[in-house]
Amino acid sequence: MNPEEFGKIIDQYDNKHIVQLNTTNVAVIKKIDKDNFVKFFRKGELILEWKDRFVAENVFVRTILDQKYTFSNQKLISTEIMSAHSYHLIYSYNANNLNEIKYTDTDSILSNKSTPWKN
């Protein structure tokens, strides 16, 4: 994702872009190889930080704290949450089979007995 896709570029220093999203929100985006490190500011206060990793054309993984969100063609296709040793799939969407939307019982994740079930 190019910084221009977020909003209007105010300034750029090497691989760091300052982008005006709207009248009150600004993003600072640092591009390193296939990663974008984003800091989101509202009225000058840091609100949120995340990392976008580009894995294929039109596919990227956004990591916010202990959660991973996978997007394909600007649509969310899966959500994972990190446990002490790995990531657990919470949500998965298969565009080829609309009946195949999977969720995971979050109580099972907390007890470390993750078992997917269909909605």
C-alpha distances in whole Angstrom, upper triangle without the diagonal:
4,7,8,7,8,12,14,14,17,17,16,18,17,14,14,13,15,13,16,15,18,22,22,18,16,13,14,11,12,10,12,12,10,9,8,11,11,15,16,19,21,24,24,24,21,21,18,16,13,11,8,9,8,11,11,10,8,9,8,11,11,14,16,20,21,19,17,15,13,11,12,11,10,14,15,17,18,19,21,23,24,28,30,29,26,24,26,24,24,23,22,22,23,22,25,27,27,30,28,26,27,27,29,32,31,35,35,32,34,37,35,36,33,33,31,33,32,31
4,5,6,8,10,11,11,14,14,13,15,14,11,12,10,12,11,14,14,17,20,21,18,15,12,12,9,11,9,12,12,11,11,9,12,12,15,16,18,21,23,23,23,21,21,19,17,15,13,11,12,11,14,14,13,12,13,12,14,14,17,19,22,24,22,20,18,17,15,15,14,13,17,18,20,22,23,24,26,27,31,32,32,30,27,29,28,28,26,26,25,26,25,28,31,30,33,32,30,31,31,33,36,34,38,38,35,37,40,38,39,36,37,35,36,35,35
4,5,6,7,8,7,11,11,10,13,13,10,9,7,8,7,10,10,14,17,17,14,12,9,9,7,9,9,12,14,13,12,9,11,10,12,13,15,17,20,19,20,18,18,17,15,14,13,12,14,13,17,17,16,15,16,14,16,15,17,18,21,24,22,20,19,19,17,18,17,15,18,20,22,23,23,25,26,27,31,33,33,30,28,30,29,29,28,27,27,28,28,31,33,32,35,34,31,32,32,34,36,35,38,39,35,37,40,38,40,37,38,36,38,37,36
4,5,6,6,6,10,11,11,14,15,13,12,9,10,8,10,10,13,16,17,15,13,11,12,10,13,12,16,17,16,15,13,15,13,15,15,17,19,20,20,22,20,21,19,18,17,17,15,17,16,19,19,17,16,17,16,19,18,20,21,24,27,25,23,21,21,18,19,17,15,19,21,24,25,26,28,29,30,34,36,36,34,31,33,31,31,29,29,28,29,28,31,33,33,36,35,33,34,34,36,38,37,40,41,38,39,43,41,43,39,40,38,39,38,37
4,6,8,9,13,15,15,18,18,16,15,12,12,9,11,10,13,16,17,15,13,11,13,11,14,14,17,17,16,15,12,15,13,15,15,17,18,21,21,22,20,20,18,17,16,16,13,15,15,18,17,15,13,15,14,16,15,18,19,23,25,23,21,18,18,15,16,14,12,15,17,20,22,23,25,27,28,32,34,34,32,29,30,28,28,26,26,25,26,24,28,30,29,32,31,29,30,30,32,35,34,38,38,35,37,40,39,40,37,37,35,36,35,34
4,7,9,12,13,14,17,18,15,14,10,10,7,8,6,10,13,14,11,10,8,10,10,13,13,17,18,17,15,12,13,11,12,11,13,15,17,17,18,17,16,15,14,14,14,13,15,16,19,19,18,15,16,15,16,14,17,17,21,23,21,20,18,18,16,17,15,13,16,17,20,22,22,24,25,27,31,33,33,31,28,29,28,27,25,25,25,27,26,29,31,30,33,31,29,30,30,32,34,32,36,37,34,35,39,37,39,36,37,34,35,34,33
4,6,9,12,13,17,18,16,14,11,9,6,6,5,8,11,12,10,9,9,11,11,15,16,19,21,20,18,15,16,13,14,12,13,14,16,17,18,18,17,17,17,17,17,16,19,19,23,23,21,18,20,19,20,18,20,20,24,26,25,23,21,21,19,20,18,16,19,21,24,25,25,28,29,30,34,36,37,34,32,33,31,30,29,29,28,30,29,32,34,33,36,35,32,33,33,35,37,36,39,40,37,38,42,41,42,39,40,38,39,38,36
4,6,9,11,15,17,16,14,10,9,5,5,7,9,11,13,11,9,10,12,12,15,16,20,22,21,20,17,17,15,15,14,15,15,16,17,19,19,19,19,19,19,20,19,22,22,25,25,23,21,23,22,23,21,23,23,26,29,28,27,25,25,23,24,22,19,23,24,28,29,29,31,32,33,37,39,40,37,35,36,35,34,33,33,32,34,32,35,38,36,39,38,36,37,37,39,41,39,43,44,41,42,45,44,46,43,44,42,43,41,40
4,6,7,11,13,13,11,7,6,4,6,9,11,13,14,12,10,9,10,10,13,14,18,20,20,18,15,16,14,14,14,15,16,17,17,19,18,19,19,18,19,19,18,21,21,24,25,23,22,23,21,23,21,23,23,26,29,28,27,25,25,23,24,23,21,24,26,29,30,30,31,32,33,37,38,39,37,34,36,35,35,34,34,33,35,34,37,39,38,41,40,37,38,38,40,42,40,43,44,41,42,46,44,46,43,45,42,44,43,42
4,7,11,14,14,11,8,6,5,6,10,12,12,14,12,9,10,10,12,14,16,19,22,22,21,17,17,15,15,14,14,15,16,15,18,18,19,20,19,20,21,21,23,24,28,28,27,25,26,25,26,24,25,25,27,30,30,29,28,28,27,28,26,24,27,29,32,33,32,34,34,35,38,40,40,39,37,38,38,37,36,37,36,38,37,40,43,41,44,43,40,41,41,42,44,42,45,46,43,44,47,46,48,45,47,45,46,45,44
4,7,10,11,8,6,5,7,9,13,15,16,16,15,11,11,10,11,12,14,17,20,21,19,16,16,15,15,15,15,17,18,16,19,18,20,20,19,20,20,20,23,23,27,28,27,26,27,25,26,24,25,25,27,30,30,29,28,29,27,29,28,26,29,30,33,33,33,34,34,35,38,39,40,38,36,39,38,38,37,37,37,39,38,41,44,43,46,44,42,42,42,43,45,43,46,47,43,44,47,46,48,46,47,46,47,47,46
4,6,7,6,4,6,9,12,15,18,19,19,17,13,12,10,9,10,11,14,17,18,17,14,14,14,15,16,17,19,20,18,20,19,21,20,19,19,19,19,20,21,25,25,25,24,25,23,24,22,24,24,26,29,29,28,27,27,26,27,27,25,28,29,32,32,32,33,33,33,37,38,38,36,35,37,37,37,36,36,37,38,37,40,43,42,45,43,41,41,41,42,44,42,45,46,42,43,46,45,47,44,46,44,46,46,45
4,6,5,7,9,12,15,18,21,22,22,19,16,14,11,10,9,11,13,16,18,17,14,14,15,15,17,18,21,22,19,21,20,22,21,19,20,19,19,21,22,25,26,26,26,26,24,25,23,24,25,26,29,29,28,28,29,28,29,29,27,30,31,33,34,33,33,34,33,36,37,37,36,35,37,37,38,38,38,38,40,39,42,45,44,47,45,43,43,42,43,45,43,46,46,43,43,46,45,47,45,47,45,47,47,47
4,6,8,11,14,18,20,23,25,25,22,18,16,13,11,9,9,11,13,16,15,13,14,15,17,19,20,24,25,22,24,22,24,23,20,20,18,19,19,20,23,24,24,24,25,23,24,23,24,25,26,29,29,28,28,28,27,28,28,27,30,30,32,33,32,33,33,33,36,36,36,35,34,36,36,37,37,37,37,39,38,41,43,43,46,44,42,42,42,42,45,42,45,46,42,43,46,44,46,44,46,44,47,47,47
4,7,10,13,17,18,22,24,23,20,17,14,11,8,6,5,7,10,12,11,10,11,12,14,17,19,22,24,21,22,20,22,20,17,16,15,15,15,16,19,21,21,21,21,19,20,19,20,21,23,26,25,24,24,24,23,25,24,23,26,27,29,29,29,29,29,29,32,33,33,31,30,33,33,34,33,33,34,35,35,37,40,40,42,40,38,38,38,38,41,39,42,42,38,39,42,40,43,40,42,41,43,43,43
4,7,10,13,15,19,20,20,17,13,10,7,6,4,6,9,12,14,12,9,9,10,11,13,15,18,20,17,18,16,18,17,15,15,14,14,16,17,21,22,22,22,22,19,20,18,19,20,21,24,24,23,23,24,23,25,25,23,26,26,28,28,28,28,29,28,32,32,32,31,30,32,32,33,32,33,33,35,35,38,40,40,42,40,38,38,37,38,40,38,41,41,37,38,41,40,42,40,42,40,42,42,42
4,6,10,12,15,17,17,14,10,8,6,5,6,8,12,14,15,13,10,10,10,11,12,13,16,18,16,17,16,17,16,15,15,14,15,17,18,21,22,22,21,21,19,20,18,19,20,22,25,25,23,23,23,22,24,23,21,24,25,28,28,27,28,29,29,33,34,34,32,31,33,32,33,32,32,32,34,34,37,39,38,41,39,37,37,36,37,40,37,41,41,38,39,42,41,43,40,42,40,42,42,41
4,7,10,12,14,13,11,7,6,5,6,9,12,15,18,18,16,13,12,10,10,10,11,13,14,13,14,14,15,15,14,15,16,16,19,20,24,25,24,23,23,21,21,19,20,20,22,25,25,24,24,24,23,25,24,22,25,26,28,29,28,29,29,30,33,34,35,34,32,34,33,33,32,33,33,35,35,38,40,39,42,40,37,38,37,38,40,37,41,42,38,39,42,41,43,41,43,41,42,42,41
4,6,9,11,11,9,6,5,6,8,11,13,17,19,19,17,13,13,10,10,10,10,12,14,13,15,14,15,15,14,15,16,16,19,20,23,24,23,21,22,20,21,18,20,19,22,25,24,23,22,23,22,23,22,19,22,23,27,27,27,28,29,30,33,35,36,34,31,33,32,32,31,31,31,33,32,36,38,36,39,38,35,36,35,36,38,36,40,41,38,38,42,41,43,40,41,39,41,40,39
4,6,7,8,6,5,7,9,11,15,17,20,23,22,20,16,16,13,12,10,10,10,11,12,14,14,15,15,16,17,18,18,22,22,26,27,25,23,24,22,23,20,22,21,24,27,26,25,24,25,23,25,23,20,23,24,28,28,28,30,30,31,35,36,38,36,33,35,34,33,32,32,32,34,33,37,38,37,40,38,36,37,36,37,39,37,40,41,38,39,43,42,44,41,42,40,41,41,39
4,7,8,5,5,7,10,12,16,17,21,23,22,20,16,16,12,12,9,10,10,12,13,14,14,14,14,15,16,17,17,21,21,25,25,24,21,22,20,21,18,20,19,22,25,24,23,21,22,20,22,21,18,20,21,25,26,25,27,28,29,33,35,36,34,31,32,31,30,29,29,29,31,30,34,35,34,36,35,32,33,33,34,36,34,37,39,36,37,40,40,41,38,40,37,38,37,36
4,6,5,7,10,13,15,19,21,25,27,26,24,20,19,16,15,12,11,10,11,13,15,15,15,16,18,19,21,21,24,25,28,29,27,25,25,24,24,21,23,22,24,28,26,26,24,25,23,25,23,20,22,23,27,28,27,30,30,32,35,37,39,37,34,35,33,32,31,31,31,33,32,36,37,35,38,37,34,35,34,36,38,36,39,41,38,38,42,42,43,41,42,40,40,39,37
4,6,8,12,15,18,21,24,27,30,29,26,23,22,18,16,13,11,9,9,11,14,15,15,17,19,21,23,24,27,28,32,32,31,28,29,27,27,25,26,24,26,30,29,29,27,28,27,29,27,24,26,27,30,31,30,32,33,34,38,40,41,39,37,37,36,35,34,35,34,37,36,39,41,39,41,40,37,38,37,39,40,38,41,43,40,40,44,44,46,43,44,42,43,42,40
4,7,11,14,17,20,23,26,29,28,25,22,20,16,14,11,8,6,5,8,10,12,12,14,17,19,22,22,26,28,31,32,31,28,29,26,26,23,24,22,24,27,26,27,25,27,26,28,27,24,26,26,30,30,29,30,30,32,35,37,39,37,34,35,34,33,32,34,34,36,36,39,40,38,40,40,36,37,36,37,38,35,38,40,38,38,41,41,43,41,42,41,41,41,39
4,7,10,13,17,19,23,25,24,22,18,16,13,11,7,6,5,6,8,9,10,10,11,13,15,18,19,22,24,27,29,28,25,25,23,23,19,20,18,20,24,23,23,22,24,23,25,24,21,23,23,27,27,26,27,27,29,32,34,35,33,31,32,31,30,29,31,31,33,33,37,38,36,38,37,34,34,33,34,35,33,36,38,35,35,39,39,40,38,40,38,39,38,36
4,7,10,13,16,20,22,22,19,15,14,10,8,6,5,7,8,8,10,9,10,11,12,14,16,17,20,22,26,27,26,24,24,21,21,18,19,18,20,23,23,23,22,23,22,25,24,21,23,23,27,27,26,27,27,28,31,33,34,33,30,32,31,30,30,31,31,34,33,37,38,37,39,38,35,35,34,35,36,34,37,38,35,36,39,39,41,38,40,38,39,39,38
4,6,10,13,16,19,18,15,11,10,7,6,5,6,9,11,10,11,9,10,10,9,11,12,13,17,18,22,24,23,21,21,18,18,15,16,15,17,21,20,20,19,20,20,22,22,19,21,21,24,24,23,24,25,25,29,30,31,30,27,29,29,28,28,28,29,31,31,35,36,35,37,35,33,33,32,33,34,32,35,36,33,34,37,36,38,36,38,36,37,37,36
4,7,10,13,16,16,13,10,8,6,5,7,8,12,13,11,12,10,12,11,10,11,12,13,16,18,22,23,23,22,21,18,18,16,16,15,18,21,21,20,20,21,21,23,23,21,23,23,26,26,24,25,25,26,29,30,31,29,27,30,29,29,29,30,30,33,33,36,38,37,39,37,34,34,33,34,36,33,36,37,34,34,38,37,39,37,39,37,39,39,38
4,6,10,13,13,10,6,6,5,7,9,11,15,17,15,16,13,14,12,10,10,9,10,13,14,18,20,20,19,18,15,16,13,14,15,17,20,20,18,18,19,19,21,21,18,21,21,24,24,23,23,24,24,28,29,29,27,26,28,28,28,27,28,28,30,30,34,36,35,37,35,33,33,32,33,35,33,36,36,33,34,37,35,38,35,37,35,37,37,37
4,7,10,11,8,6,5,7,9,12,14,18,20,18,18,15,17,14,11,11,10,10,12,14,17,19,20,19,19,16,16,14,15,16,17,20,20,19,19,20,20,22,22,20,23,23,25,25,24,24,24,24,27,28,28,27,25,28,28,29,29,29,30,32,32,35,37,36,39,36,34,34,33,34,36,34,37,37,33,34,37,35,38,35,37,36,38,38,38
4,6,7,6,5,6,9,12,15,17,21,23,21,21,19,20,17,14,12,10,10,10,11,14,16,17,17,16,14,15,14,15,17,19,21,21,19,19,19,18,20,20,19,22,22,24,24,23,24,24,24,27,28,28,26,25,28,27,28,28,28,28,30,30,33,35,35,37,35,33,33,33,33,36,34,37,37,33,35,38,35,37,35,37,35,38,38,38
4,6,5,6,8,11,14,17,20,24,26,24,24,21,22,19,15,14,11,10,10,11,14,16,17,18,17,14,15,15,15,17,19,21,21,19,19,19,19,21,22,21,24,23,24,24,24,24,24,23,27,27,26,25,24,27,27,28,28,28,29,30,31,33,35,36,38,35,33,33,33,33,36,34,37,37,33,34,37,35,37,34,36,35,38,38,38
4,6,8,11,14,17,20,23,27,29,28,27,24,25,22,18,16,12,11,9,9,11,13,14,16,15,13,14,15,16,19,21,22,22,19,20,18,19,19,20,20,23,23,23,23,24,23,25,24,27,28,26,24,24,27,26,28,28,27,28,29,29,31,34,34,37,34,33,32,32,33,36,34,37,37,33,35,37,35,36,34,36,34,37,37,38
4,7,10,13,17,19,23,26,29,27,27,24,24,20,17,14,10,8,6,5,8,10,11,13,11,9,11,12,14,17,19,20,19,16,16,15,15,16,17,17,19,19,20,20,20,20,22,21,25,26,24,22,21,24,23,25,24,23,24,25,25,27,30,31,33,30,29,29,29,30,32,31,34,34,30,32,35,32,34,31,32,31,33,33,34
4,6,10,13,16,19,23,26,24,23,20,20,17,13,10,7,6,5,6,9,12,14,14,12,9,10,10,11,13,16,17,16,14,14,14,14,16,17,17,19,18,19,19,19,19,20,19,23,24,23,21,19,22,22,23,23,23,24,25,26,28,30,31,33,30,28,28,28,28,31,29,32,32,28,30,33,30,32,30,31,30,32,33,33
4,6,10,12,16,19,22,20,20,17,17,14,11,8,6,5,7,8,12,14,15,14,13,10,10,9,11,12,15,17,16,14,14,14,14,16,17,16,18,18,20,19,19,19,20,20,24,25,25,23,21,23,23,24,24,24,24,26,26,29,31,31,33,31,29,28,28,29,31,29,33,33,29,30,33,31,33,31,33,31,33,33,33
4,7,10,13,17,20,18,17,14,14,11,8,6,5,7,9,12,15,18,18,18,16,13,12,10,10,11,13,15,15,14,15,16,16,19,20,18,20,19,21,20,19,19,19,19,22,23,24,22,21,23,23,24,24,25,26,28,28,32,33,33,35,32,30,29,28,29,31,28,32,32,28,29,32,30,33,30,32,31,34,34,34
4,6,10,13,16,15,14,11,11,8,6,5,6,8,11,14,17,19,20,18,17,14,13,10,10,10,12,16,15,15,15,16,16,19,20,17,19,18,21,20,19,20,20,20,23,25,25,24,22,24,24,24,24,25,26,28,28,32,33,32,34,32,30,29,28,29,31,28,31,32,29,29,33,31,33,31,33,32,34,34,33
4,7,10,13,11,10,7,8,6,5,7,9,11,15,17,21,23,23,22,21,17,16,13,12,11,13,16,16,17,17,19,19,22,23,20,22,21,23,23,21,21,21,21,24,25,27,25,24,26,26,25,25,27,28,31,31,34,36,35,37,34,31,31,30,30,31,29,32,33,29,29,33,32,34,32,34,33,35,35,35
4,7,10,9,8,6,6,5,6,9,11,13,17,19,22,24,24,22,21,18,17,14,14,12,14,17,17,17,17,19,19,22,22,19,21,20,23,23,21,22,21,22,25,27,28,27,25,26,26,25,25,27,27,30,30,34,35,34,36,34,31,31,29,30,31,28,31,33,30,30,33,33,35,33,35,33,35,35,34
4,6,6,5,4,5,7,9,12,15,17,21,23,26,28,28,26,25,22,21,18,17,15,17,20,20,21,21,23,23,26,26,22,24,23,27,26,24,25,24,25,28,30,31,30,28,30,29,28,28,30,31,34,34,37,38,37,39,37,34,34,32,33,34,31,34,35,32,32,36,35,38,36,38,36,38,38,36
4,5,5,7,6,9,12,15,18,20,23,26,29,31,30,28,27,24,23,20,20,17,19,22,22,23,22,25,24,27,27,23,25,24,28,27,26,27,26,27,30,32,34,32,30,31,31,29,29,31,32,35,35,38,39,37,39,38,34,34,33,33,34,31,34,36,33,33,37,37,39,37,39,37,38,38,36
4,6,9,10,13,15,18,21,23,27,29,32,34,34,31,31,28,27,24,23,21,22,26,26,27,26,29,28,31,30,27,28,28,31,31,29,30,30,31,33,35,37,36,34,35,35,33,33,35,35,38,38,42,43,41,43,41,38,38,36,37,38,35,37,40,37,36,40,40,42,40,42,41,42,42,40
4,7,9,12,14,17,20,22,26,28,32,33,33,31,30,28,27,23,23,20,21,25,25,26,26,29,28,31,31,28,29,29,32,32,30,30,29,30,33,34,36,35,33,35,35,33,34,35,36,39,39,43,44,42,44,42,39,39,37,38,38,35,38,40,37,36,40,40,42,40,43,41,43,43,41
4,6,9,12,15,19,21,25,27,31,33,33,31,30,27,25,21,20,18,18,22,22,24,24,27,27,30,31,27,28,27,31,30,27,28,27,27,29,30,33,32,30,32,32,31,31,33,34,38,38,42,42,41,42,41,37,37,35,35,35,32,35,37,34,33,36,36,39,37,40,39,40,40,39
4,6,8,12,15,18,21,24,27,30,30,28,27,23,22,18,17,14,15,18,19,20,21,24,24,27,28,25,26,25,28,27,24,24,23,24,26,27,29,28,27,28,29,28,28,30,32,35,35,39,40,38,40,38,35,34,32,32,33,30,32,34,31,30,34,33,36,34,37,36,37,38,37
4,7,11,14,17,20,23,26,28,29,26,25,22,20,16,15,12,13,16,17,18,18,21,22,25,26,23,23,22,25,24,21,22,21,21,24,25,28,27,25,26,26,25,25,27,29,32,33,36,37,35,36,35,31,31,29,29,29,26,29,31,28,27,31,31,33,31,34,33,34,34,33
4,7,11,13,17,20,22,25,26,23,22,18,16,13,11,8,9,13,13,15,15,18,19,22,23,20,21,19,22,21,18,18,17,18,21,22,24,23,21,23,23,22,22,24,26,29,30,33,34,32,34,32,29,28,26,26,27,24,27,28,25,25,29,28,31,29,31,30,31,32,31
4,7,10,14,17,20,22,23,22,20,16,14,10,9,7,8,12,12,13,14,17,18,21,22,19,20,19,21,20,17,17,17,17,20,21,23,21,19,21,22,21,22,24,25,28,29,33,33,32,34,32,29,28,26,26,27,24,27,28,25,25,29,28,30,28,30,29,31,32,31
4,7,10,13,16,19,20,18,16,12,10,7,6,5,7,10,10,10,11,13,14,18,19,17,18,16,18,17,15,15,14,15,18,20,21,19,17,19,19,19,19,21,22,25,26,29,30,29,31,29,26,25,24,24,25,23,26,27,23,24,27,26,28,26,28,27,29,29,29
4,6,10,13,16,17,16,14,10,8,6,5,7,9,11,11,10,10,12,13,16,18,16,17,16,17,16,15,15,15,15,18,20,20,18,16,19,19,19,20,20,22,24,25,28,29,29,31,28,26,25,24,24,26,24,27,27,24,25,28,26,28,26,28,27,29,29,29
4,7,10,12,13,12,10,6,6,4,6,9,12,14,12,10,9,9,10,13,14,13,14,13,15,14,14,14,16,16,20,22,21,19,17,19,18,19,19,19,20,21,22,25,27,26,29,26,24,23,23,24,26,25,28,28,25,26,29,27,29,26,28,26,28,28,28
4,6,9,11,11,9,5,5,6,8,12,14,15,13,10,10,9,10,12,14,14,15,14,15,14,15,15,16,16,20,21,21,18,16,18,18,19,19,18,19,21,22,24,26,26,28,26,24,23,23,24,27,26,29,28,25,27,30,27,29,26,27,26,28,28,29
4,6,8,8,6,4,7,9,11,15,18,18,16,13,12,10,10,10,12,12,14,14,14,15,16,17,19,19,23,24,23,20,18,20,19,21,20,19,19,20,20,22,25,25,28,25,24,24,24,25,28,28,31,30,27,29,32,29,30,27,29,27,29,28,29
4,7,8,6,5,7,11,13,17,19,19,17,13,12,10,10,10,12,13,15,14,14,14,15,16,19,19,22,24,22,19,17,19,18,20,19,17,18,18,18,20,23,24,26,23,22,22,23,24,27,27,30,29,26,29,31,28,29,26,27,25,27,27,28
4,6,5,7,10,13,16,20,22,22,20,16,15,11,10,9,11,13,14,15,14,15,17,18,21,22,26,27,26,22,20,22,20,22,20,18,18,17,17,19,21,23,25,23,22,23,24,26,29,29,33,31,29,32,34,31,31,28,29,26,28,27,28
4,5,8,12,15,18,21,24,24,22,18,16,13,11,9,9,11,13,15,15,17,19,21,24,25,28,30,29,26,23,24,22,24,22,19,18,18,17,18,22,23,26,24,23,24,26,28,31,31,35,34,31,34,36,34,34,31,31,28,30,29,29
4,7,10,13,16,19,23,23,20,16,14,11,8,6,5,7,10,12,12,15,17,19,22,24,27,30,29,25,22,23,21,22,19,17,16,16,15,17,20,20,24,22,21,22,24,26,29,29,33,32,30,32,35,33,33,30,30,27,28,27,27
4,7,10,13,17,20,20,17,13,11,7,6,4,6,8,9,10,10,11,14,16,19,20,24,26,25,21,19,20,17,18,16,14,14,14,14,16,19,19,22,20,19,20,21,23,26,26,30,29,26,29,31,29,29,26,26,24,25,24,25
4,7,10,13,16,16,14,10,8,6,5,7,9,9,10,10,10,11,12,14,16,17,21,23,22,19,16,18,16,17,16,15,15,16,16,19,21,21,24,21,20,20,20,22,25,24,28,27,24,27,30,27,28,25,26,23,25,25,25
4,6,10,13,13,10,6,6,4,6,9,12,11,11,10,10,9,10,10,13,14,17,20,19,16,13,15,13,15,14,13,15,16,17,20,22,22,24,21,19,18,18,19,22,21,25,24,21,23,26,24,25,22,23,21,23,23,24
4,7,10,11,8,6,5,6,8,11,13,12,12,10,12,11,10,10,12,13,17,19,19,16,14,15,14,15,14,15,16,18,20,23,24,23,25,23,20,19,19,20,22,20,24,24,21,22,26,24,25,22,24,22,24,24,24
4,6,7,6,5,6,9,11,15,17,15,15,13,14,12,10,9,10,10,14,16,16,14,12,14,14,14,15,16,18,21,22,25,26,26,27,24,21,20,19,19,21,19,22,22,19,20,23,21,23,21,23,22,24,25,25
4,6,5,7,8,11,14,17,19,17,17,14,16,14,11,11,10,11,14,16,17,15,13,15,15,15,16,18,20,23,24,27,28,27,28,26,22,21,19,19,21,18,21,22,18,19,23,21,24,21,23,22,25,25,25
4,6,8,11,14,17,21,23,21,20,17,19,16,13,11,9,9,12,13,15,14,12,14,15,15,17,19,22,25,27,30,30,29,30,27,24,23,20,19,20,17,20,21,17,17,20,19,22,20,23,23,25,26,26
4,7,10,13,17,20,23,21,20,17,17,14,11,9,6,5,8,10,12,10,9,11,12,12,15,17,20,23,26,28,28,28,28,25,22,20,18,16,17,14,17,17,14,14,17,16,18,17,19,19,22,24,24
4,7,10,13,17,20,18,16,13,14,11,7,6,4,6,10,12,13,11,8,9,10,10,12,14,17,20,22,25,25,24,25,22,19,17,15,14,16,13,16,17,13,14,18,16,18,16,18,17,20,21,21
4,7,10,13,16,15,14,11,11,8,6,5,6,8,12,14,14,11,8,10,9,10,11,12,14,17,19,22,22,22,23,20,17,16,15,15,17,15,19,18,15,17,20,18,20,17,18,17,20,20,21
4,7,10,13,11,10,7,8,6,5,7,9,11,15,18,18,15,11,12,10,10,9,10,12,15,16,19,20,19,21,18,15,14,14,15,17,16,20,20,17,19,22,21,21,18,19,17,19,19,19
4,7,10,9,8,6,6,5,6,9,12,14,17,20,19,16,13,13,11,12,10,9,10,12,14,17,18,17,19,17,14,14,15,16,19,19,22,22,19,22,25,22,23,20,20,18,19,19,19
4,7,6,5,4,6,7,9,12,15,17,21,24,23,20,16,17,14,14,12,11,10,12,12,15,17,17,19,17,15,16,17,19,22,21,25,25,23,25,28,26,26,23,23,20,21,20,20
4,5,5,7,7,9,12,15,18,21,24,27,26,22,19,19,16,17,14,12,10,11,10,13,15,16,18,16,15,17,18,21,24,24,28,27,25,28,31,29,29,25,25,22,23,21,21
4,6,9,9,13,15,18,22,24,28,30,30,26,23,23,20,20,17,15,13,13,11,14,17,17,20,19,18,20,21,24,27,27,31,31,29,31,34,32,32,28,28,25,26,24,23
4,7,9,12,14,17,20,23,26,29,29,25,22,22,19,19,16,15,13,14,13,16,18,17,21,19,18,19,20,23,26,26,29,30,27,30,33,31,31,28,28,25,25,24,23
4,6,9,12,15,18,21,25,28,27,24,20,20,17,16,13,12,10,11,10,14,15,14,17,16,14,16,17,20,23,23,26,27,25,27,30,29,29,25,25,21,22,20,19
4,6,8,11,15,18,21,24,24,20,17,16,13,12,9,9,8,10,11,14,15,14,16,14,12,13,14,16,19,19,23,23,21,24,26,25,25,21,21,18,19,17,17
4,7,10,14,17,20,23,23,19,15,14,11,11,8,6,5,7,8,12,12,12,14,12,9,10,12,14,18,18,22,21,20,23,25,23,23,19,19,16,16,15,15
4,7,10,13,16,20,19,15,12,11,7,7,5,4,6,9,11,14,14,14,15,12,10,9,9,11,15,15,19,18,16,19,21,20,19,16,16,13,14,14,14
4,7,10,13,17,17,13,10,8,6,5,5,7,9,13,15,18,18,17,17,15,12,10,9,10,13,12,16,16,13,16,19,17,18,14,15,13,15,15,15
4,7,10,13,13,10,6,5,4,5,7,9,12,15,18,20,20,20,20,17,14,12,10,10,12,11,14,14,11,13,16,14,15,12,13,12,15,16,17
4,7,10,11,8,5,5,7,7,10,12,16,19,22,24,24,23,23,20,17,14,12,11,12,10,13,13,9,11,14,12,14,11,14,14,16,18,19
4,7,8,6,4,6,9,10,13,15,19,22,24,27,26,26,26,23,20,17,15,13,14,12,14,14,10,11,13,11,14,12,15,16,19,21,22
4,6,5,6,7,11,12,15,18,21,24,27,29,29,28,28,25,22,19,16,14,14,12,13,12,8,9,11,8,12,11,14,16,19,22,23
4,6,8,10,14,16,19,21,25,27,30,32,32,32,31,28,26,22,20,17,17,15,16,14,11,11,12,10,13,13,17,19,22,25,27
4,7,10,13,16,19,20,24,26,29,31,31,31,30,27,25,22,20,17,18,16,17,15,12,13,13,10,13,13,16,18,22,24,26
4,7,10,13,16,17,20,22,26,27,27,27,27,23,22,19,17,15,16,15,16,14,11,13,14,11,13,12,15,16,19,22,24
4,7,9,12,13,17,19,22,24,24,24,24,20,18,15,14,12,14,13,15,13,10,12,14,11,13,11,13,13,17,19,21
4,6,9,11,15,17,21,22,22,22,21,18,15,12,10,8,10,9,12,10,7,10,12,9,10,7,10,10,13,15,17
4,6,7,11,14,17,19,18,18,17,14,12,9,8,7,10,10,13,12,9,13,15,12,12,9,10,8,11,12,14
4,7,10,14,17,19,18,17,16,14,11,8,5,5,8,8,11,11,9,12,14,13,13,9,10,8,10,11,12
4,7,10,13,16,14,13,13,11,7,6,5,7,10,11,14,14,13,16,18,17,16,12,12,9,10,10,10
4,7,10,12,11,11,11,8,6,5,7,9,13,14,18,17,16,19,21,19,18,14,13,10,11,10,11
4,6,9,8,8,9,7,5,7,9,12,16,17,21,20,19,22,24,23,22,18,17,13,13,11,11
4,5,5,6,8,6,6,9,12,15,19,20,24,23,22,25,27,25,24,20,18,15,14,12,13
4,6,6,9,8,9,12,15,18,22,23,27,26,25,29,30,29,27,24,22,18,18,15,15
4,6,9,9,11,13,17,20,24,26,29,28,27,31,32,30,28,25,23,19,18,16,16
4,5,5,8,11,15,18,21,24,27,26,25,29,30,29,27,23,20,17,16,12,13
4,5,7,10,14,17,20,22,25,25,25,28,30,28,26,23,20,17,15,12,11
4,6,9,12,15,18,21,23,23,23,27,28,27,24,21,18,15,12,9,8
4,6,10,13,16,19,21,20,20,24,25,24,21,18,15,12,10,7,8
4,7,10,13,16,19,18,18,21,23,22,20,16,14,10,9,6,6
4,7,10,12,15,14,14,18,19,18,16,13,11,7,6,5,6
4,7,9,12,12,11,15,16,15,14,11,9,6,6,6,7
4,6,9,8,8,11,13,12,10,7,6,4,6,8,9
4,6,5,7,9,10,11,9,7,7,7,7,10,11
4,5,5,6,9,9,9,8,9,10,11,13,14
4,5,5,6,8,8,8,10,11,13,15,16
4,5,5,6,5,5,7,9,11,14,16
4,5,5,6,5,8,10,13,16,17
4,5,8,8,11,13,16,19,20
4,6,8,11,14,16,20,21
4,6,9,12,15,19,21
4,6,10,13,16,19
4,7,10,13,16
4,7,10,13
4,7,10
4,7
4
